Amino acid sequence: MKISNKKKEKISEQILFLLYSSAPQLLFTSQIAEEIARDEEFIKKLLLDMKTKKLVIEIKKNPKGVSYLQRSRWSLTDKIYNFYKNQQISADY
């Protein structure tokens, strides 16, 4: 089954909002997939696409600096985080 670009964009927006609402905590791909109720491989594909657009950052090391073999954690870039934060402030007024 093929998913339209419009639906992919909406799912990507859900991912960005989830990362914003969980900040400063970094989420694993599996956690994002569980929250969005989508396939992990599909979410990873969207995240990698967002990474090329500089919307998210992929972290491949744990807090102690040891590299993950197959896992990645994700966070918003500072620019996108500030954008969401400003939108939130504007909505409050």
C-alpha distance (Angstrom), angle and dihedral (degrees) to the residues before:
residue distance angle dihedral
M1 . . .
K2 3.79 . .
I3 3.79 121.5 .
S4 3.80 117.8 -146.4
N5 3.79 121.1 -118.6
K6 3.79 89.9 -115.9
K7 3.82 91.0 58.2
K8 3.81 91.2 45.5
E9 3.81 88.6 53.9
K10 3.81 91.2 50.8
I11 3.81 91.4 49.5
S12 3.81 89.4 47.9
E13 3.81 89.0 52.8
Q14 3.82 89.1 51.9
I15 3.80 89.6 52.2
L16 3.81 92.3 49.5
F17 3.80 91.7 49.3
L18 3.82 91.0 47.7
L19 3.81 90.7 52.0
Y20 3.81 90.0 47.6
S21 3.80 93.8 49.4
S22 3.81 92.5 48.0
A23 3.83 95.1 47.0
P24 3.00 131.1 158.9
Q25 3.80 86.3 27.5
L26 3.81 113.3 84.9
L27 3.80 116.5 -135.7
F28 3.78 129.2 -144.2
T29 3.79 118.9 -129.1
S30 3.81 89.6 -110.7
Q31 3.82 91.8 54.4
I32 3.80 91.4 50.7
A33 3.81 91.5 47.9
E34 3.81 90.6 50.5
E35 3.81 93.6 49.7
I36 3.82 94.0 46.1
A37 3.83 91.2 41.4
R38 3.79 94.0 -129.3
D39 3.79 136.7 123.5
E40 3.80 114.1 -77.7
E41 3.83 94.3 -130.5
F42 3.81 91.2 50.7
I43 3.82 91.0 50.2
K44 3.80 90.8 47.8
K45 3.81 90.2 52.4
L46 3.82 90.7 51.4
L47 3.82 91.6 46.4
L48 3.80 92.3 51.0
D49 3.80 89.1 49.4
M50 3.82 90.0 50.7
K51 3.81 88.9 47.9
T52 3.82 90.4 58.6
K53 3.82 88.2 50.6
K54 3.84 88.4 51.7
L55 3.79 93.8 -119.1
V56 3.81 96.8 120.5
I57 3.80 137.8 26.3
E58 3.79 123.0 -134.3
I59 3.81 115.2 -143.1
K60 3.78 114.3 -162.7
K61 3.83 98.2 177.8
N62 3.78 132.0 73.2
P63 3.83 121.4 -124.4
K64 3.82 89.9 -89.2
G65 3.82 91.4 57.1
V66 3.79 96.7 -107.2
S67 3.81 113.4 139.2
Y68 3.78 119.3 -118.2
L69 3.77 113.4 -125.5
Q70 3.81 98.4 -148.3
R71 3.78 107.0 -4.4
S72 3.78 134.5 87.4
R73 3.76 133.0 -169.0
W74 3.78 120.8 -150.3
S75 3.78 137.0 -146.5
L76 3.79 137.1 169.5
T77 3.78 119.1 -101.0
D78 3.80 113.5 -109.1
K79 3.81 91.0 -108.9
I80 3.81 93.3 54.9
Y81 3.81 93.2 42.3
N82 3.81 90.6 53.4
F83 3.81 90.5 47.0
Y84 3.83 91.3 55.1
K85 3.80 91.0 43.6
N86 3.83 91.2 53.3
Q87 3.80 90.8 47.3
Q88 3.79 89.6 52.1
I89 3.81 92.0 50.2
S90 3.82 91.3 48.1
A91 3.80 91.1 50.9
D92 3.81 91.1 52.7
Y93 3.81 92.3 59.7
